[in-house]
C-alpha cells in the first residue's frame, strides 16, 4: 500500500504553480489571464491553455495509478488493511462542536404541510375512527351559531323593548336617505357599500337657478322620472367612512351651486341617460260595439243580401263565364298534367 501511494504523494507535494489550474487564495480577487466581458454578472473563467506533452503524460500516469490502486485494493484488501490505514485516509463523520446548539444553527424552514408540527420527524397520528369529518364539523359550527342567536333573542330580546321608538316619516329637515346592506354577521365585501338618495328640490336654501345648476352638476346620477338623485360609495373599508365621504361630496356640490360664478343657464338639460317608457295605448271605450250598433249592422247586412238576390234574379249581375263565350263543361274540366323529362347536359 505504501509503494502505491508514493507516486501520488509526489504529485500532491508539487507547488500549486506547477499544476494545470493553480489554486488561488481566498483573498485573491483579480485573476490574471482572464477574459472579461462587458454587461455580465458571471464570474470570469480562466483561459484554458493547450495541454502539453508533459500534462498528457502526467494525466495518463495518474489514471493508470488510480485504476491499478482500485483493482489491487478491491482484490487484496482485508479487515487488517482497513484497520492498518492511517487516520488521515479514513472517512470519519464530521461532528459539530459541543458548544454549538440548535439555536445557533438558525431556524429550520418548514413546509406548508409541516406547519404547526412540533417535530419534523414526528409520524402522522393514526386515525382511530373516533372523530367526524370536516364537513360534519362545519355543520356543527352552523348549529352552534343558530343556538347562539336563539339565546340572544330569548334573553336579550325582551330587554330591548325599553329602547323602542315610533316610526316617523322623513320631513323637510331630513331630505337625505341612506341605505345600508347587512348580511347578519357574515363578512361580505358589499356590506361596506352605502347608497344616498335625495330630491334636489327639497334641499334648503336653494333657488330655482341653483337647483337647476345642481341637477346639471349631478349628471347621470339624477333621474328625471322620480326627480331624485342617487349616489353610492364603497371606496373605504367601513360603512361610516363611505357615508362621511358621500356627505362631503354633497356639501361640495351645494357650495358650487350656491357660490359658483357660472350658473349654467345657457346649458340645456341632458337626460339622454334616462329611459323614457313608451305609453301603453288602450282601445277607447267609444269605439266599442254596443247593442244598438249590433242591431243596426245586422239590419244593414240583411238589406244588402236581399238587394243582391234581386239583382241576380233580374240578370243585372255580369257573368264572367258567359262573357268569355266558353261552354260550362270546358269551364268545369280540370286541366291535365303533362310530365316531361329534362335533358341532361353533357
C-alpha positions as CSV (number, residue, x, y, z in Angstrom):
1,X,0.0,0.0,0.0
2,X,2.9,2.4,0.8
3,X,4.6,1.7,-2.6
4,X,1.4,2.5,-4.4
5,X,0.9,5.8,-2.7
6,X,4.4,7.2,-3.3
7,X,3.8,8.4,-6.9
8,X,0.5,10.0,-5.8
9,X,2.2,11.8,-2.9
10,X,4.9,13.2,-5.3
11,X,2.2,14.8,-7.4
12,X,0.5,16.3,-4.4
13,X,3.7,17.7,-3.0
14,X,4.3,19.8,-6.0
15,X,3.6,23.5,-5.6
16,X,0.3,24.9,-6.9
17,X,2.1,27.0,-9.5
18,X,3.2,23.8,-11.4
19,X,-0.4,22.3,-11.5
20,X,-2.6,22.7,-14.6
21,X,-5.0,25.1,-12.8
22,X,-3.3,27.0,-10.0
23,X,-5.3,27.3,-6.7
24,X,-6.0,30.9,-5.9
25,X,-6.1,32.1,-2.3
26,X,-9.3,33.4,-0.6
27,X,-8.1,37.0,-0.6
28,X,-7.2,37.0,-4.3
29,X,-9.9,38.9,-6.3
30,X,-8.0,39.6,-9.5
31,X,-7.5,36.7,-11.9
32,X,-4.6,37.2,-14.3
33,X,-5.1,35.9,-17.7
34,X,-8.9,36.1,-17.5
35,X,-11.1,37.3,-20.4
36,X,-13.5,39.9,-19.1
37,X,-16.8,40.6,-20.8
38,X,-18.9,43.7,-20.5
39,X,-22.6,43.6,-19.3
40,X,-22.3,40.4,-17.4
41,X,-22.6,39.3,-13.8
42,X,-21.0,35.9,-14.1
43,X,-17.6,35.0,-12.6
44,X,-14.9,35.2,-15.2
45,X,-13.3,31.9,-16.0
46,X,-9.5,31.5,-16.7
47,X,-8.5,30.8,-20.2
48,X,-7.6,27.2,-20.9
49,X,-4.1,26.5,-22.1
50,X,-3.4,23.9,-24.6
51,X,-2.2,20.7,-22.9
52,X,1.5,19.9,-23.4
53,X,3.1,16.5,-23.7
54,X,4.1,16.7,-20.1
55,X,0.5,17.3,-19.0
56,X,-0.8,14.5,-21.0
57,X,1.8,12.1,-19.7
58,X,1.0,13.2,-16.1
59,X,-2.7,12.7,-16.6
60,X,-2.2,9.2,-18.1
61,X,0.1,8.2,-15.3
62,X,-2.5,9.3,-12.7
63,X,-5.3,7.5,-14.4
64,X,-3.3,4.2,-14.6
65,X,-2.2,4.6,-11.0
66,X,-5.8,5.1,-9.8
67,X,-7.1,2.2,-11.8
68,X,-4.3,-0.1,-10.5
69,X,-4.9,1.1,-6.9
70,X,-8.6,0.4,-7.0
71,X,-8.2,-3.0,-8.6
72,X,-5.5,-4.2,-6.2
73,X,-7.3,-2.8,-3.2
74,X,-10.6,-4.4,-4.1
75,X,-8.9,-7.8,-4.6
76,X,-6.3,-7.9,-1.8
77,X,-7.9,-5.7,0.8
78,X,-8.9,-7.2,4.1
79,X,-10.1,-6.1,7.6
80,X,-6.5,-5.8,8.7
81,X,-5.6,-3.5,5.9
82,X,-8.6,-1.3,6.7
83,X,-7.6,-1.1,10.4
84,X,-3.9,-0.5,9.4
85,X,-4.8,2.5,7.3
86,X,-3.6,5.9,8.7
87,X,-6.3,8.1,10.3
88,X,-5.9,10.7,7.5
89,X,-7.2,8.2,4.9
90,X,-10.3,7.1,6.8
91,X,-13.7,8.6,6.2
92,X,-14.7,9.9,9.7
93,X,-18.1,11.6,10.0
94,X,-17.8,15.3,10.9
95,X,-19.5,16.2,14.2
96,X,-20.5,19.7,15.4
97,X,-18.6,21.2,18.3
98,X,-20.0,20.5,21.8
99,X,-20.7,24.2,22.5
100,X,-22.9,24.6,19.4
101,X,-26.7,24.2,19.9
102,X,-29.7,24.0,17.6
103,X,-30.5,27.7,18.2
104,X,-27.0,28.7,16.9
105,X,-27.7,26.9,13.7
106,X,-30.7,29.0,12.9
107,X,-34.4,28.2,12.4
108,X,-35.3,25.4,10.1
109,X,-37.7,26.1,7.3
110,X,-40.9,24.1,7.5
111,X,-43.1,23.3,4.6
112,X,-46.8,24.0,4.2
113,X,-47.9,20.6,5.3
114,X,-45.5,20.6,8.3
115,X,-46.7,23.9,9.7
116,X,-47.7,23.6,13.3
117,X,-45.8,20.3,13.9
118,X,-43.6,20.0,16.9
119,X,-41.0,17.8,15.2
120,X,-40.2,17.2,11.6
121,X,-39.6,13.5,12.2
122,X,-42.8,13.0,14.1
123,X,-45.0,10.5,12.4
124,X,-48.6,11.3,11.5
125,X,-51.1,10.2,14.1
126,X,-53.2,7.2,13.2
127,X,-56.9,7.7,12.8
128,X,-58.8,5.7,15.4
129,X,-62.3,6.3,13.9
130,X,-63.1,8.5,17.0
131,X,-63.8,11.7,15.1
132,X,-66.1,13.1,12.4
133,X,-65.3,14.6,9.0
134,X,-64.5,18.2,8.3
135,X,-67.9,18.8,6.6
136,X,-69.6,17.5,9.7
137,X,-67.6,19.9,11.9
138,X,-68.8,22.7,9.6
139,X,-72.5,21.7,10.1
140,X,-71.9,21.6,13.9
141,X,-70.5,25.1,13.7
142,X,-73.6,26.3,12.0
143,X,-75.8,24.7,14.6
144,X,-73.8,26.5,17.3
145,X,-74.3,29.8,15.6
146,X,-78.0,29.3,15.4
147,X,-78.2,28.3,19.0
148,X,-76.3,31.4,20.0
149,X,-78.7,33.6,18.0
150,X,-81.6,31.9,19.8
151,X,-80.1,32.6,23.2
152,X,-79.7,36.3,22.3
153,X,-83.3,36.5,21.1
154,X,-84.6,34.7,24.2
155,X,-82.6,36.5,26.8
156,X,-81.5,39.8,25.4
157,X,-84.5,40.4,23.1
158,X,-87.0,41.3,25.9
159,X,-84.6,43.7,27.4
160,X,-84.5,45.7,24.1
161,X,-88.2,46.6,24.5
162,X,-87.5,49.7,26.5
163,X,-85.4,51.2,23.7
164,X,-88.2,51.0,21.1
165,X,-89.1,54.2,19.1
166,X,-92.1,55.1,17.0
167,X,-91.5,55.4,13.3
168,X,-91.6,58.9,11.9
169,X,-91.8,59.7,8.3
170,X,-89.0,61.9,6.9
171,X,-89.7,65.6,6.9
172,X,-88.2,68.6,5.1
173,X,-85.5,68.8,7.8
174,X,-84.3,65.3,6.8
175,X,-84.1,65.2,3.0
176,X,-81.3,62.7,2.9
177,X,-81.9,59.0,2.9
178,X,-79.2,56.4,3.4
179,X,-79.4,52.7,2.5
180,X,-77.2,50.0,4.1
181,X,-76.8,46.3,3.4
182,X,-76.2,43.8,6.2
183,X,-75.7,40.0,6.0
184,X,-76.5,39.2,9.6
185,X,-72.9,38.7,10.9
186,X,-71.5,37.3,7.7
187,X,-68.4,39.0,6.2
188,X,-69.3,40.2,2.7
189,X,-67.5,42.8,0.5
190,X,-70.8,44.5,-0.3
191,X,-71.5,45.3,3.4
192,X,-69.5,48.4,3.3
193,X,-71.5,50.0,0.4
194,X,-73.7,53.0,1.3
195,X,-76.3,54.5,-1.1
196,X,-77.7,58.0,-0.6
197,X,-80.7,59.4,-2.4
198,X,-82.4,62.8,-2.2
199,X,-84.5,65.2,-4.1
200,X,-82.8,68.4,-5.1
201,X,-86.0,70.4,-4.8
202,X,-86.2,69.5,-1.1
203,X,-82.8,70.8,-0.2
204,X,-82.9,74.0,1.8
205,X,-81.6,77.4,0.8
206,X,-81.7,76.7,-3.0
207,X,-83.3,78.9,-5.6
208,X,-84.7,77.7,-8.9
209,X,-81.5,78.6,-10.8
210,X,-79.3,77.0,-8.1
211,X,-81.4,73.8,-8.1
212,X,-81.2,73.6,-11.9
213,X,-77.4,74.0,-11.7
214,X,-77.2,71.2,-9.1
215,X,-79.2,68.9,-11.4
216,X,-76.7,69.6,-14.2
217,X,-73.8,69.0,-11.9
218,X,-75.2,65.7,-10.8
219,X,-75.3,64.5,-14.4
220,X,-76.4,60.8,-14.8
221,X,-77.0,60.5,-11.1
222,X,-80.3,62.4,-11.4
223,X,-83.4,60.6,-12.5
224,X,-85.9,62.9,-14.2
225,X,-88.8,60.5,-13.8
226,X,-88.7,60.2,-10.0
227,X,-86.9,63.6,-9.6
228,X,-84.4,62.0,-7.2
229,X,-80.6,61.8,-7.2
230,X,-78.7,58.7,-6.2
231,X,-75.1,58.5,-5.1
232,X,-73.2,55.4,-3.9
233,X,-69.8,54.8,-2.4
234,X,-67.8,51.7,-1.5
235,X,-64.3,53.2,-1.6
236,X,-63.4,52.8,2.1
237,X,-63.4,49.8,4.3
238,X,-66.3,50.6,6.6
239,X,-69.8,51.9,6.0
240,X,-69.5,55.1,8.3
241,X,-66.4,56.2,6.3
242,X,-68.3,55.8,3.0
243,X,-71.3,57.7,4.4
244,X,-69.0,60.6,5.5
245,X,-67.5,60.7,2.0
246,X,-71.0,61.0,0.4
247,X,-71.9,63.8,2.7
248,X,-68.6,65.6,1.9
249,X,-69.3,65.3,-1.8
250,X,-72.8,66.7,-1.4
251,X,-71.5,69.7,0.6
252,X,-69.1,70.5,-2.2
253,X,-71.8,70.3,-4.8
254,X,-74.1,72.6,-2.7
255,X,-71.2,75.1,-2.3
256,X,-70.6,75.1,-6.0
257,X,-74.3,75.5,-6.8
258,X,-74.8,78.4,-4.4
259,X,-71.5,80.3,-4.6
260,X,-70.3,79.5,-8.1
261,X,-70.0,82.3,-10.6
262,X,-71.3,80.4,-13.6
263,X,-75.0,79.5,-13.3
264,X,-75.1,77.2,-16.4
265,X,-78.3,78.8,-17.6
266,X,-77.1,78.6,-21.2
267,X,-76.6,74.8,-21.0
268,X,-79.7,72.7,-21.5
269,X,-80.6,69.7,-19.5
270,X,-79.2,66.4,-20.8
271,X,-81.5,63.5,-19.9
272,X,-80.4,61.0,-22.5
273,X,-79.3,58.5,-19.8
274,X,-82.9,58.2,-18.6
275,X,-85.1,55.6,-20.2
276,X,-88.5,57.1,-21.1
277,X,-91.1,54.4,-21.1
278,X,-93.5,54.4,-24.1
279,X,-97.1,54.9,-23.2
280,X,-99.3,51.8,-23.5
281,X,-102.2,52.6,-25.9
282,X,-105.6,51.3,-24.9
283,X,-108.6,50.8,-27.1
284,X,-111.1,53.6,-26.4
285,X,-114.4,52.8,-24.9
286,X,-116.2,55.0,-27.5
287,X,-115.1,52.6,-30.3
288,X,-116.5,49.5,-28.7
289,X,-119.6,47.9,-30.4
290,X,-122.7,48.3,-28.4
291,X,-126.1,46.6,-28.6
292,X,-127.7,49.3,-30.7
293,X,-124.7,49.3,-33.1
294,X,-125.0,45.5,-33.5
295,X,-128.7,45.7,-34.4
296,X,-128.1,48.4,-36.9
297,X,-125.3,46.4,-38.6
298,X,-127.4,43.2,-38.8
299,X,-130.3,45.1,-40.4
300,X,-128.0,46.7,-42.9
301,X,-126.4,43.4,-43.8
302,X,-129.9,41.8,-44.3
303,X,-131.0,44.6,-46.7
304,X,-127.8,44.2,-48.7
305,X,-128.4,40.4,-49.1
306,X,-131.9,41.0,-50.4
307,X,-130.8,43.6,-52.9
308,X,-128.1,41.2,-54.2
309,X,-130.6,38.4,-54.7
310,X,-133.0,40.7,-56.7
311,X,-130.2,41.8,-59.0
312,X,-129.2,38.3,-59.6
313,X,-132.7,37.2,-60.5
314,X,-133.1,40.1,-62.9
315,X,-129.8,39.3,-64.6
316,X,-128.3,42.5,-63.8
317,X,-125.1,40.9,-62.5
318,X,-122.5,40.2,-65.2
319,X,-121.4,36.5,-65.6
320,X,-117.7,36.1,-66.4
321,X,-118.0,32.6,-68.0
322,X,-120.8,33.7,-70.3
323,X,-118.8,36.8,-71.3
324,X,-115.8,34.7,-72.4
325,X,-118.1,32.5,-74.7
326,X,-116.9,29.2,-73.3
327,X,-119.2,26.2,-72.6
328,X,-119.8,25.3,-69.0
329,X,-118.3,21.8,-69.5
330,X,-115.0,23.2,-70.6
331,X,-115.0,25.5,-67.6
332,X,-115.6,22.7,-65.1
333,X,-113.0,20.3,-66.5
334,X,-109.7,20.2,-64.7
335,X,-106.5,20.6,-66.8
336,X,-104.4,17.5,-67.5
337,X,-100.9,17.4,-66.1
338,X,-98.1,16.5,-68.6
339,X,-94.8,15.1,-67.3
340,X,-91.7,15.9,-69.4
341,X,-88.2,14.6,-69.0
342,X,-85.4,17.0,-68.5
343,X,-82.4,16.6,-70.8
344,X,-79.0,16.2,-69.1
345,X,-76.2,18.4,-70.3
346,X,-73.2,16.6,-71.4
